[in-house]
Amino acid sequence: MSDETVGSETPKRTAGAFDVRLVIALLIGVYGIVLTVLGLGFTSDADLAKADGLNINLVAGIGMLVFTALFLLWVKLRPLRVPVTDEDAEESDSASSQQS
């Protein structure tokens, strides 16, 4: 995790894997992949007749994958910054000195 100081503010670092947007994107992405595969390979004519000719699994799966892509883009462009407390700074200093 990278530390950075912005002006005279307290140092901040990115949340990384602890960003809840990544968890949401992962869950929606997995469901999107499953629905897309079901829509492409396992949809019968009876299923299409029930949905008035619309392959709803395929449409919903692609929609979820687009949603996932937008969430990942959001995480990449606007990373969540959390302030570094004194305790965190001391822990990272002691960890880096032990590794050397």
Buried (B, 14 or more C-beta within 10 A) or exposed (E): EEEEEEEEEEBBBBBEEEBEBBEBBEEBBEBBBEBBEBBEEEBEEEBEEEEEEEBBBBBBBBBBBEBBEEBBEEBEEEBBBBEBEEEBEEEBEEEEEEEE
